[in-house]
Amino acid sequence: MVTCFNQIKRSQEKHKNGSHKLIRSSFDKPFDNRCWLGPTFHRPFDQDNFKRRSKAQLLVLDRRSPSQIHFMASKISTSFISPFVIHFNCKNSNNKNKHLNVPLLFSSRRLLPASCKMRQRSFGSQQKRQHVKKGSPDQQRPNDADLVPTSDGDTESESSLIDSEPIDVEHTEEQNLGSVFVPELKESLVLNCDGGEELSTSQLDNLISMIRNAEKNILLLNEARVQALEDLHKILQEKEALQGEINALEMRLAETDARIRVAAQEKIHVELLEDQLQKLQDELTHRGVSEHSELDVFANQSEPANEDLVLNNSEIHSFSKELDSLKTENLSLKNDIKALKAELNSVKDADERVVMLEMERSSLESSLKELESKLSISQEDVAKLSTLKVECKDLYEKVENLQGLLAKATKQADQAISVLQQNQELRKKVDKLEESLDEANIYKLSSEKMQQYNELMQQKMKLLEERLQRSDEEIHSYVQLYQESVKEFQDTLHSLKEESKKRAVDEPVDDMPWEFWSRLLLIIDGWLLEKKLSTSEAKLLREMVWKRNGRIRDAYMECKEKNEHEAISTFLKLASSSISSGLHVIHIAAEMAPVAKVGGLGDVVAGLGKALQKKGHLVEIVLPKYDCMQYDRIDDLRALDVVVESYFDGRLFKNKVWVSTIEGLPVYFIEPHHPDKFFWRGQFYGEHDDFRRFSFFSRAALELLLQAGKQPDIIHCHDWQTAFVAPLYWDLYVPKGLNSARVCFTCHNFEYQGTAPAKELASCGLDVQQLNRPDRMQDNSAHDRINPLKGAIVFSNIVTTVSPSYAQEVRTSEGGQGLHSTLNFHSKKFVGILNGIDTDAWNPATDTFLKVQYNANDLQGKAENKESIRKHLGLSSADARKPLVGCITRLVPQKGVHLIRHAIYRTLELGGQFILLGSSPVPHIQREFEGIANHFQNHDHIRLILKYDESISHSIYAASDIFIIPSIFEPCGLTQMIAMRYGTIPVARKTGGLNDR
């Protein structure tokens, strides 16, 4: 066993009546890597420093084999040793002080006494600390006799014990070890019946700490034993696996030996065949020579016999046959020789493989030997565990003895605590008595002043009583007046109630939602278009709906179960003349959120309509009926039983009218019955005939207003798609009677102007010759083209754009897109009004698209939405604090496409995540971003969604930490406002509405 300990500095002081007092440490706290060397040593144990010095300065105190010592030295770095020294005082019957200094060393792996040192010392009354110094590692081991203290003689005991060295008690007998610790501890804890000293609380705390450390060490021993068994099990498994591999290699080696033997036999057979072949060749050559000689002899004979001639011919024929057979056999033998040579080469290759297998076998044998050595080491470890078990049992017995001593010590401690509490209570009582005595003295001095004060107070009380009587009289009079005023108030209240009942019928009703009034208004318009009401009757009923009259609400509720004829008659009875205080506004637009949205135009139409409605104005909206609308967001869509005819291309075309309420606003959808199917293309914009599509819609919308008998105060049209409304209204529909309105035109982006050849303007019925002029609709850059945007600027009563900064920018040649001269000419009616957003639709506290709603006072939901969109899009969630950058935009050059592309790679470079939502009408930009999306398809931090999705857009706003708007120019922009609404930081260029906002 290897241990490391500090030698206690030898210091003594003599004092006749001196006593050694223990200083209490914080033993009441759990063991926290502290070590105690003597009573005053109290500093954290530097475990790293101990590991560095352990192998260089270890003192070997065990008589084990070198391998065991090496094994334990390797384990010492994982052990945590916390040595401490406990000093005990004991007094014998002769009142002679004896001091037992027992240094004990405990570690976190086992309770191990490292050294025991005993000497007789005397201390001064003021001396309360012991000096500690490190012991040298090369001290000699003392024998067991040094543990016995001397009984008499201060000089002898001092001299003998001062020179004593640290004692190795690792291999001392258990009986001797018990004699060193237990009797001395018992002697120090026994009550002194002859008037001895009381047990110190520091000794009690030290004992408790020793017991706790012993229990922890036992638990750690069990864990070490379990770990050793697991290591042994792993070693045995590895040995079995290696043994299986060795068996397989031996099988392969046997197979190769057999193949070598077969190849050798075949080689011998081939050599024999070659010898036979050589003999046959020699025989053939010999026979050929003899045949030639015989033929020569036969030719030289002049008169051979007929029989001999026949015989020779037969022999020649047989020889020729035999020669042919030998040739064929020779060819077959040659083929056999080639095959045998090939097999011989394969045999040589097999020899090389055998050599390789032999080398592999040798390496496996060496690894097997290493495993056997490891197994032997593990067996030695198991043997050590058995010895540790024995030591653990001994420690259990010692702990039981200490527990008995602890029980006795706790009784004495309880008695001491009770006495101390009594003393503290007596001290508190004495303090209170002293304070009361001081107060009595002060009171005695101030008693005379108090008498004078009492006389003054009595005089004041008399005055107060007189005033109280007067106030009672005044209060009585006030009560009478109050009762009279209450009667008057009740009379006036009764009269007011009667008047309110009379007025309640005519005042606006606020208990019904806007959807109710919009639906009621659509019903009245439907009756008018179906010729079931006159124009004047419909106008009066509209005004009642407009004012939210309670009578028309009650009439509608009564007519729910009646047929249509009875309902119409009931409504006609309610008609009465009234003047509305609000305005009647009709929006004619190509978009409206959330059913038909491409950009910010749809959000503005819906948000502005709801804002005007809340101000008390009547708002209606006219839209094309696209086939690609979000029909699931439309409530109660129904077709009117009426057909509106409008002029186009020299003839009348029918239009079907649909009505519905969208977020509380009444909406009319126009479905043209035109052979070109203008609004059944699968997309809102981007068709080759957009000029024809929207000029047709603009005239059909005005025709609907005319046939419905509407007389709005304001017709509000948006962008070039409905810019045709302004010239159509003044040139064609004012003469027909639709003349009550003023036209307001809003341009959301001057880059899109919808120019076309001048001849196409005639399709909707406008006079090309009158309008294709520089002061009207002629394009400023091409005299043969018509500019609808310019026509709206010229023919509207007021022209607005979406921010003050953008209004200034478009008046310049750089930002006006060719219309700066026209805008400057009509500058008196041109104004920039900053856009806003619908705070009800864009509200993180009520947004139904979010997984978790949140607000500015509770941002926890923002982090949860960030985690949700990461899971939904497959982004990495390993680092929750990684910033998320969002971008929602149309991918067009105006929006800074090159900066968006740069932002993707820059975000990845700086350690962030990026989400892009949007698509491009420009084919090459769409293809470019499709390539980027495919490149980052399975990336952990980048995701591109090349379409528009309303629900995902809400989630991106809520989840993003940063939102980028790198627009080259921006009329207003809504995304930065929505981002701020959702607690996301917008990063934008200083241009247009981005600058204003």
GUZA-623744 format. One record per residue (C-alpha): residue in one letter; y, z negated, x. Coordinates in steps of 0.02 Angstrom, whole numbers, plus 32768, in hexadecimal, padded with zeros to 4 digits. Each point is the difference from the previous one (the first is absolute). Example, Ala and Ser with C-alpha at 12.3 -4.5 7.8 and 13.67 -1.06 7.14 Angstrom:
<rs>
A7F1F7E7A8267 S80AC80218045 
</rs>
This chain:
<rs>
M800080008000 V80A980348044 T809A7F977FD4 C80B47FF58038 F80657F607FF8 N809C7FB38045 Q7FF77F68806F I80687F707FC1 K80877FCB807A R7FDD7F588048 S80917F8C7FDF Q80027F447FE7 E80817F7F7FE2 K7FE17F477FFE H80497F8D7F80 K7FBF7F577FD0 N8018800B7F43 G800280BD7FF5 S7F9480587F83 H7FD280B97FF0 K803C80487F5C L7FC480A67FBB I8081807A7FC4 R7FD1804D7F5D S7FEF80BE7FF9 S7FFC806F7F67 F7F477FE87FDA D802280017F47 K801B80BD800C P7F6F807B8010 F7FC7802980B2 D807C80858039 N7FD6803480B1 R804D7F61804B C7FB47F9A808C W801D7F4C802D L7FF47FC680B5 G80297F497FF2 P806F7FB57F7B T809E80628028 F7FBB80AD802A H802E80687F68 R801780BB801B P7FA9809D7FC0 F7F668036805E D801F80A4805B Q7F5E805C7FD8 D803180A48056 N802C7FA380A1 F7F5B7FA47FF5 K7FA180A57FF1 R805880458098 R7FD87F69806B S7F547FD97FBA K7F99806A8078 A80677FD28099 Q80127F467FE6 L7F647FCD7FA2 L7FA57F658039 V7F4680107FF0 L7FBE7F617FB6 D7F5380387FCC R7F5E8011805D R7FC480A37FB8 S7FC180A28046 P807F807F8042 S7FDC807A7F73 Q80227F7A7F7E I80A07FCE8057 H803780B78005 F7FD980127F46 M80627F657FD2 A80928037806D S800A80A27F9E K80037F9E7F5F I80867F848038 S808C807E7FDB T7FD57FFB7F47 S7FFC7F427FF8 F80957F977FD7 I80067F5E8061 S80767F767FD1 P7FEB7F6C8073 F804A7F597FD9 V7FF27F4E8041 I7FEF7F647F98 H80347F588047 F7FBB7F617FB8 N803B7F4E801A C7F897F707FF1 K80157F47801E N7F707F8E802E S7FE97F4D7FCE N80577FC5809D N80A1805A7FCC K7FF280768093 N803B80B07FDF K7F86808C801F H803480B57FF3 L7F8080877FE2 N803D80AF8025 V7F7F807B7FBC P803380B78014 L7F9E80697F83 L7FFE80BF7FFD F7FDC80567F5B S7FFA80BA7FE3 S7FFB80697F63 R7F4C80348027 R7FB37F578023 L80327F4B8012 L7FF37FEA80BB P80337F658065 A8040804380A5 S80297F668066 C80097F447FF1 K80737F98806B M80137F447FF7 R80777F948060 Q805F7F5F7FE8 R80BA80197FF0 S80977F987FD3 F809E80457FAE G80B27FC87FF1 S804E7FD97F59 Q807580978009 Q7F7C807A8042 K7FC180697F6D R7FC880A38050 Q7F7580388073 H801980868083 V7F84808E8001 K7FD88079808A K7F7D8086801B G7F627FD1805C S7FBE80658090 P7F6480647FD9 D7FA47FD080A0 Q7FEA7F477FDD Q7F577FB1801A R7F977FC57F6F P7FF67F447FEC N7F617FA67FD6 D7FDD7FA37F5F A80287F59804C D80B9802C8001 L80027FF07F43 V7FEB7F418004 P80A77FA5800F T80117F678071 S800C7F597FAA D80677F96807A G807C801D8089 D809980697FE3 T8005804080B0 E7F4B80398008 S800080527F56 E80A480588024 S7FCB804380A8 S7F5680387FC4 L803B80557F63 I809980548049 D7F9080648074 S7F84802D7F79 E7FE680B97FD8 P7FE1805D7F59 I7F507FD87FC6 D7F8280817FC6 V7FB27FBE7F63 E7FB080A37FC8 H7F547FD18042 T800A7F457FF3 E7F817FB27F91 E802E7FE57F4C Q7FE27F468012 N807C7FF38090 L807D806F7FA2 G7FF77F8E7F6A S801B7F6B8072 V809E80538041 F8051802C7F5A V7FBA7F9F7F6E P80057F4B803F E80AF80178043 L803A804D7F5D K7FAD7F777F9E E80517F7D806E S80AB804F7FE7 L7FED80077F42 V7FB77F537FDE L807B7F877FB4 N803D7F80807E C7FC87F5E7FB1 D80527F97808B G80AF80407FDD G7FED80A98059 E806B809A7FE6 E7FF880687F60 L7FB880B07FFF S808480828029 T8020808D7F83 S7FFE807A8092 Q7F4B7FCF8028 L7FD1801D7F4A D805080AC7FFE N7FA8802C80A4 L7F577FD27FB6 I802180687F65 S802F8095806A M7F627FEB806A I7F9480037F64 R805680997FBA N7FEF805D80A5 A7F487FD28009 E7FE180487F53 K805B80A0802C N7F9D801180A2 I7F5B7FEB7FA1 L8031808C7F89 L802F80718090 L7F597FDB8055 N7FA5803A7F64 E8068809F7FFB A7FD9802280B7 R7F467FE87FDF V8004807A7F6E Q805F807F806B A7F7F7FF1808B L7F71801D7F86 E8056809B7FBD D8018804480B1 L7F477FE08025 H7FCE805D7F62 K806B80968033 I7FB2800280AF L7F4F80027FB7 Q802D808F7F8D E804680658093 K7F607FDC8062 E7F9380417F72 A8069809E7FF3 L7FF2802280BC Q7F457FE27FFC G7FEF80847F77 E8063807D806A I7F907FDD8097 N7F6380207F98 A804880A67FC4 L8027803580B3 E7F507FD38038 M7FB8806E7F76 R807080908036 L7FCA7FE780B5 A7F47800A7FD1 E801F80A17FA2 T805880508095 D7F6E7FCD8074 A7F8480557F8B R8068809E7FFB I800A800280BE R7F427FF7800E V7FEA808F7F83 A807E806A805F A7FA47FE180A4 Q7F5A80397FB3 E8053809B7FBC K804A802580AC I7F517FF8804E H7FBE80727F78 V8089807E8024 E7FD7800080BA L7F4880247FD8 L8032808F7F8F E806E80498089 D7F6B7FFD8079 Q7F9180587F80 L808780817FE3 Q800B802480BB K7F458018800A L800280787F6D Q808B8066804F D7F9E800E80A4 E7F6480367FA2 L806180837FA0 T804A804A809C H7F5480068051 R7FB380597F69 G808D80807FFB V7FDE803580B6 S7F4680157FE4 E801F806C7F65 H80718077805F S7F7F8016808B E7F7680267F85 L806B80827FA8 D8022805780A6 V7F4880078029 F7FD980447F54 A808380898015 N7FBC803480A8 Q7F50801A7FBB S7FE980B27FCE E7F747FEA7F87 P7FF47F527FB5 A7F787FD97F86 N802A7FF97F49 E7FB97F547FE7 D80647FB78092 L809F804F7FBA V7FE87FB27F57 L7FDB7F59804E N809C8005806D N806E802D7F6A S7FBD7F6E7F9C E801D7F8A8092 I80B3803E8015 H80217FE67F48 S7FBB7F4F8004 F80667FD9809C S809F803F7FAD K7FE07F917F69 E7FE07F6C8071 L80A08027805E D806680037F5F S7FB77F5A7FCA L80297FB580A8 K80B3803E7FF4 T80177FB27F56 E7FB37F5F803E N807480078096 L8098800F7F8E S7FC67F6E7F97 L7FE57F99809E K80B080298039 N80467FC37F5A D7F977F638011 I80467FE580AE K80B3800F7FBF A7FDD7F837F76 L7FB27F88807D K809680108071 A80727FD57F6F E7F957F687FD8 L80067FD180B8 N80BE80037FFA S7FFC7F927F65 V7F8C7F8A805C K807F7FF6808E D80867FD67F80 A7F8D7F7A7FBB D7FF27FB680AF E80BD7FF18008 R80017FAB7F56 V7F7A7F88803C V806F7FD28093 M80907FDF7F89 L7F927F967F90 E7FC77F9C8096 M80B47FDD802D E80267FCC7F4D R7F687F918000 S803A7FA9809F S80AC7FE07FB4 L7FAF7FB97F64 E7F937F8D8068 S809B7FBF805B S80587FDF7F5A L7F637FA87FC2 K80057F8E8097 E80B57FD87FDD L7FD57FD37F4D E7F727F91803B S80797FA68073 K80787FE97F6D L7F6F7FBD7F99 S7FD77F818086 I80B67FC98003 S80007FEE7F43 Q7F617F978009 E80597F8E807B D808F7FF47F83 V7F857FCC7F79 A7FBD7F798074 K80B27FC38019 L80167FF87F43 S7F6D7F897FF5 T80547F8C807C L80A0800C7F9B K7F9F7FC87F66 V7FCA7F628058 E80B27FDC8037 C803C801F7F4E K7F897F7D7FBC D80447F82807D L80B080297FCA Y7FD17FE17F4A E7FC37F52802E K80A07FDA805D V8068803D7F6C E7FA27F8A7F8C N80287F6E8075 L80B680338004 Q8006800A7F43 G7FC77F4C7FF6 L80867FCC8079 L807E80677F9E A7FD97FA27F5F K80267F5B8055 A809F8047804A T803E803F7F57 K7FF17F517FB5 Q806D7FB88089 A807C80907FEB D800C7FE17F44 Q80257F48801E A8086802C8080 I8050807F7F89 S80077F817F71 V80547F7F8072 L807C8084803A Q802A80307F4C Q80207F4A7FD3 N80757FEF8094 Q805F809D7FCC E80147FBF7F4E L80447F5A803F R8079805D8070 K804180667F6C K801A7F617F99 V80647FB2808D D806E809B800C K80207FFE7F45 L80327F488006 E807A8022808D E804F80917F9E S80107F967F63 L80537F778066 D8081807A8042 E802280407F50 A80177F4E7FC0 N80817FDE8086 I805E809D7FD2 Y7FF87FD67F47 K80427F52801F L809880468059 S8025807D7F76 S7FE57F8B7F6A E80B97FD57FF4 K802F80B77FFA M7F7E801C7F79 Q804F7F7C7F91 Q80A88056800B Y7FAE80A67FDA N7FAB7FB77F65 E80A67FC67FBA L804980AE8014 M7F67804E7FAE Q80107F8E7F68 Q80B380377FE8 K7FCC80B6800B M7F757FE47F81 K807C7FBF7F82 L806B809B8017 L7F66806E7FEC E7FCF7FAB7F5D E80AB80247FB8 R7FF580B68033 L7F50800B7FB7 Q803F7FC87F56 R808780858004 S7F8180868033 D7F8D7FCF7F71 E808B801F7F85 E802780AA804E I7F4880317FFF H7FF37FD57F47 S809080727FD9 Y7FB3808B806A V7F5B7FEF7FA2 Q8058801A7F5B L8054809C8044 Y7F59803F8043 Q7FAB7FEC7F58 E808980647FAE S7FF2808A8083 V7F4280077FEA K801880237F47 E807A808B8027 F7F8780498083 Q7F7180017F83 D806B805C7F82 T80368083807F L7F4D80118040 H7FC280227F51 S808280857FE8 L7FD8804F80A9 K7F4680077FD5 E8026805D7F62 E806F807B805E S7F7C80178088 K7F7E802A7F7F K807280887FBF R8023804480AE A7F4E7FF08044 V7FCD809B7FA6 D8081806C805A E7FF77FB280AE P7F8C80438089 V7F507FBA8003 D7FBB7FCD80AA D7F527FC97FD0 M7FB480AF800C P7FDA805D80A4 W805580A2802F E7F5D805D7FDF F80117FD47F47 W80B080487FF0 S7FD4809A8066 R7F6780217F93 L80697FEB7F62 L808280798044 L7F7880818025 I7FC07FEE7F4D I80AD80257FB9 D801680968073 G7F5680407FCD W802F7FF67F46 L80A1805D8027 L7FA8808C8060 E7F7E800B7F76 K809180157F82 K7FD57F5F7FA4 L80AD7FB78022 S80AC804E8006 T806A7FFB809C S807A7F817FB9 E7F747F8D7FC3 A7FA9800880A8 K80A57FDB8057 L801C7F637F98 L7F4E7FC3801B R8010802080BC E809C7F968005 M7FA37F717FAB V7F75800F8080 W8081800C8089 K80517F5D7FC6 R7F527FB17FE8 N80287FD77F4D G7F907F7B7FB4 R7FF6805A7F58 I7FB2809D8049 R7F857F938061 D7FCC7FA87F5E A7FF580A67FA5 Y7F8F80478087 M7F8E7F677FFA E7FF380117F42 C7FD780BA800A K7F6E7FF08078 E7F8180057F73 K8060807E7F95 N7FF180BB8006 E8080806D8056 H805E80307F61 E80187F4B7FCC A80367FD180B1 I8084808A8003 S80457FC97F59 T800A7F4C803D F805E8034809C L807B806B7F9D K80327F677F9B L80377FAA80A1 A8076808B8035 S80B07FC08016 S809680368066 S801D7FA280A3 I8052802080A9 S7F9D7FDE809E S80507FAB8095 G7F8980518080 L7FE580B18040 H7F78807B7FD6 V7FBB804380A5 I7F7C80888011 H7FB1802080AA I7FB880AE801F A7F997FFA809F A7F6680468055 E7FB97F568034 M7FEC7F507FBD A7FA07F71804B P7F767FD37FED V7FBA80957F9D A804C80928061 K803E7FCB80AC V8014805F80A3 G808E7FA38055 G80927F8D7FDE L803E80687F6C G7F767FBD7F8F D80287F4C802E V80BB80197FE0 V7FE880507F55 A7F8F7F737FC4 G80627F728051 L80AB80407FC9 G7FC2801C7F4E K7FC07F4D7FF1 A809F7FBA804C L806E805F7F82 Q7F8F7FCA7F73 K80167F488031 K80BD801C7FFD G7FF6802E7F47 H800080BE800E L7F8980777FA8 V7F9B805D8084 E7F8880927FE6 I7FA6806B8080 V7FC280B57FF5 L7F7580398079 P7F8C80968015 K7F4D7FDE7FCB Y7FA2801A80A3 D7F44800B8004 C7FFC7F92809C M805E7F6A7FB8 Q7FBC7F4F8005 Y7FC77FFF7F4B D7FB37F548011 R80B17FBA8017 I803D804B7F5B D7FF47F977F61 D7FE7804C7F52 L801880B58032 R800480697F62 A803480B07FCF L8084801D7F79 D7FD580717F70 V808B8077802F V801B80968070 V80A48019805F E802780B58029 S8069802C8099 Y804080A48047 F7FBB804980A3 D7FE980B18043 G804E804D7F63 R7F8F7FAA7F81 L7FDB7F587FB1 F7F727F948041 K7FB77F6A7FA6 N80007F53804D K7F957F6E7FCC V80587F578004 W7FA77F608030 V804A7F517FF5 S7FD47F5A8051 T804C7F618045 I7FF87FE180BC E80307F52803A G80687FE87F63 L805C80A88009 P7FEC808B7F7C V7FC5809F8055 Y7FF080B37FBE F7F8580768055 I801780BC7FEB E7F63806D800B P802E80BA8007 H7F8E807E7FAB H802680848082 P7F7B80748047 D802D7FCE80B2 K7FD27F497FDB F80977FC0805D F7FCA7F49800B W7F448014800A R7FF7802480BB G7FB57F5C8041 Q80A17FD0805C F80B67FD97FD9 Y805C806F807D G7FDB80848083 E7FD880957F8F H804380AF8021 D805780057F56 D80507F537FFF F80A8804F7FD3 R7FB6804B7F60 R7F9A7F647FD6 F80927F868002 S808280767FB5 F7F8980127F6C F7FEE7F427FF5 S80BC7FE38008 R802180727F6A A7F6C7FB97F9E A80437F4F801B L80AC802F7FB9 E7FAB80587F6F L7FA17F607FDA L80A37F9D7FFA L804F80817F8E Q7F7080087F84 A7FEE7F437FFF G80B67FEF7FCF K80287F8F8092 Q80B57FE68032 P7FF57FA380A6 D80967FBF805E I7FBA802E80AC I7F8280828038 H7FC77FCD80AE C7FA280858064 H7FB67FED80AE D7FEB80768096 W7FF580BD7FFB Q7F6980027F8C T806E7FCB7F6C A80A6803F8045 F7FF380917F82 V802A7F847F76 A80BA7FFA802B P802880BD7FEE L7F8580117F6E Y80547F717FA3 W80B28040800F D7FDB80BA7FEC L7F7A7FFF7F79 Y7FE87F597FA6 V80B17FBE7FE9 P802480957F8D K7F617FD57F9E G803C7F4F7FD8 L7FB57F98808F N80AE7FD1803C S800F7F438004 A7FC37FE380B2 R8049800480AD V7F90803D808E C7FDA7F938097 F7FA380508091 T7FB07F9E808F C7FC48055809E H7F807F98805D N7FF280778095 F807180958024 E7F7C80508070 Y7FA2803E7F66 Q806E807C7F9F G7F8480737FA6 T805880A58027 A7FB780A27FB9 P803380B67FE1 A808E800B7F83 K7F9D80697F85 E7F867F727FDE L808C7F9A7FAF A7FFD80767F69 S7F537FC27FCD C80477F5F7FB5 G808C805D7FA4 L80947FE38074 D8079808F8027 V7FE1803380B5 Q80A080648010 Q806B7F6D7FC8 L7FA67F7F806B N7FDD806080A1 R80AF7FDE8041 P803C7F9B8097 D80547F7F7F90 R7F667FE97F93 M7F468012802E Q8002807F808D D7FAF7FBD809E N807F7FE6808C S7F9280528084 A7FB980947F9C H8063805C7F7B D7F6680467FA8 R7FB17F567FE2 I801C7F777F80 N800E7F498033 P7FD57F8A7F6E L803F7F688062 K80AB80508014 G8004802B7F46 A7FDF7F487FD2 I808F7FC98073 V8076807C7FAE F7FCF7FE57F49 S7FE17F437FFD N80847F837FCC I7FD07F8B808E V7F93801A809A T7FAF7F6F805B T7F907FEA8095 V7F997F6B8033 S80697FA78085 P80B57FFC803B S7FD4802D80B4 Y7F9B80977FC8 A809380387F92 Q806C8005809B E7F7A80578069 V7FE680917F86 R80B980287FFF T7FEE803980B4 S7FBB80A6803A E7F6F7FAA8059 G7FC27F9C7F6B G803980677F6B Q7F768083800E G807F80897FD7 L804E7FA47F6B H80847F9C805E S808C80747FCA T7FCD7FF37F48 L7FF47F43800A N80AA7FF28053 F804C806F7F7A H7FB77F907F76 S80187F5F8062 K805C7FA97F71 K7F637FFB7F97 F7F867FE48091 V7FD17F4C802B G7F747FA7805E I7FAA7F6E7FA6 L7F7C7F9E805F N7F5480047FB0 G7FA17F657FD0 I7F4B7FD67FD9 D7FAA7FBC7F66 T7FEA7F498030 D7F847FE87F72 A7F8B808A803C W80157FD080B7 N7FE77F447FFA P7F7B7FB08071 A7FFB7F677F8E T7FC280677F6A D7FB9809F8051 T7F5580217FB2 F7FD08079808B L7FFB7F728080 K7F687F958020 V806E7F64800F Q80B07FEF7FBA Y80837FA78069 N80BA7FE2800E A80857FD38081 N7FD67F467FF4 D7F4480188018 L7FD08089807B Q7F487FD1800E G7FD5808D7F88 K804A80818078 A7F7F7FD28085 E7F74800B7F80 N803A80AD7FC7 K8003803580B6 E7F4B7FC98015 S7FD080577F5D I804680AB802F R7FAE7FF380AC K7F567FEB7FAC H802680897F81 L803080818085 G7F817FC78083 L807D7FBF8080 S7FD57F77807B S80227F4C7FC9 A7FD47FAE80A6 D80B47FCE8023 A80597FC87F61 R80A77FF5805D K7FFC80B88038 P809B80527FB2 L7FE580857F7A V807B80937FF8 G800D80607F5C C804B80A97FD1 I8007804F7F52 T805880A87FFA R7FF780BA7FDE L7FD5805680A4 V80938079800A P807580218094 Q808B7F9B7FAC K7F957F61800D G7FF0800B80BE V7F4D803E800B H8002800480BF L803C7F4B8004 I7F757FCB7F88 R7F8080538071 H804D7FA88097 A7FFE7F597FA2 I7F44800E7FE2 Y7FD5800B80B9 R80897F868034 T7FBF7F7D7F86 L7F5080148046 E80447FF280B1 L805C7F5E7FDA G7F697FAE7FAD G802980177F47 Q7FB280527F67 F804780947F9F I7FE9803F7F4C L804D80A37FC2 L800280327F48 G804580AB7FD1 S7FE480BC7FFF S8060809C802F P802B809E7F9D V8014805980A8 P7F538047802F H800D7FF080BE I803E7F4B7FF5 Q7F737FD67F88 R7F80804D8077 E804A7FA48095 F7FF27F567FAB E7F52802A7FBF G7FCE801880B6 I804B7F57802E A7FA87FB07F6C N7F5880498036 H801D7FC480B2 F801E7F4D7FC4 Q7F8280097F72 N7F967F6E803C H80837FAA806B D80167F447FF3 H80BE80027FFB I803F80A87FBA R7FE980477F51 L8054809A7FB0 I7FF4801D7F43 L804280AF7FE0 K80227FF17F46 Y80687F937F8D D7FAE7F6C7FAB E806A7F867F9C S7F8D7F698013 I7FEA801880BC S80BD80118016 H801C7F547FB3 S7F7A7FB68071 I804D804E809C Y80AC7FBA7FD6 A7FB57F537FE9 A7F8E80048098 S8073804D8084 D80637F9A807C I806F80938032 F8030809B7F9A I8046809C8055 I807B807E7FB2 P802980778092 S805C807F7F93 I806E80818056 F80707FF57F67 E7FE47F997F63 P8069800D7F60 C7FD17F4F7FCD G7F4A7FD18013 L7FA67F7F7F97 T7F757FCE8076 Q80707F908069 M80377FA27F63 I7F4C7FEC7FC4 A7FCA7FC680AE M80857F788001 R7FCD7FCF7F50 Y7F4E7FE28042 G80357FA2809D T7FE280918078 I807B802A808C P804480B37FEF V8026806080A1 A806F80967FD9 R807E807A804A K80B87FE57FDB T801E808E7F85 G802D80197F49 G7FC47F7B7F88 L7F9E7FAA808C N80A97FD6804D D80487FC37F59 R7F6A7F947FD9 
</rs>
